[in-house]
């Protein structure tokens, strides 16, 4: 194997591993999805039981969703940094 | 549906306009196929470098231009409202009426959470919501992220050939185009990438970090001025630790809780810094992902789907602006209400 071929091979492997790492980083969104699903289900049940409290429940739901979603966004930022930086 | 509405508006103007735009977009895509631009986290420099004393070399980046644009839009809106109010009309109409509705809704939202201290918290929250909303939505304007300087592509940046459209004096106006279906190679002619003049403001981490710093620092300031120096007791909770040494008969729990207090204080301190990170990365991540999504969908299915993505981005922009403002509101109102709760806890501990 000539040095040039080895170089191309290494570059290809590095690129492939980059994509793999970005994909693996996005596994972190699993928890956020579960959390948002639970939040939505809980909020809808609460609204169904007490429709008068819909406003307050929605505000709290959106806030909590923002917290749950933040984790997924961290995973996304990590994946993007792997893909587009360096 | 029935007799209430006149039937002559059934074939309205707008739907035909939209159909015509879809047809035009098909031809536009045939003429200039969308390319995949180089995705870059750092904002591109438009002008520069300028020599600035003390700071060194500075660049005018495209997100700075975007910030000026957002400021301009907000100023124009503010002046419009001011003119309408000065006219003394009993009911505001047009843009001023819209702004009044928005501000009223935001104020009611703030009042339901913050209570007494609404007047102090509301300006911060409303300003953040308006700035972030205008910044998010200005990203969707046509021409943003697609008009700019042509740079020759080098390194591993993927470039595309450019064709000159017309000349204005010395300046050549060109369009980047996809040459056929084969991938662009470095063999024929120079290859170019676009450094846009205006880029979506929240896709720059500097902007979101600055907003997050303003939000978190002002939360501390509001907490300090409302609750006094006692606000710092949230972070440096040495009260029971100091009292522990004067006690003669220490139970096992009375010896543990003071240390727990100190530990909880440290956690609160860390949480404040975590807030800065989560604030800034939430907005940045959402909007940057939106920009990348728009680009990728635009290259894969350039005809109809980008409209759907634009609609989704409109929604995401609104939600993210609301989330940023509402989190600021909740943290600030928690900082103002801390005083009462903390005192109660201290009383309970002294018993």
Interface residues (C-beta under 8 A of the other chain):
Chain A: X55 X56 X59 X62 X63 X66 X69 X70 X73 X74 X76 X77 X80 X81 X83 X84 X85
Chain B: X39 X40 X41 X109 X112 X113 X278 X281 X282 X284 X285 X286 X288 X289 X292 X319 X322 X323 X326 X327 X330
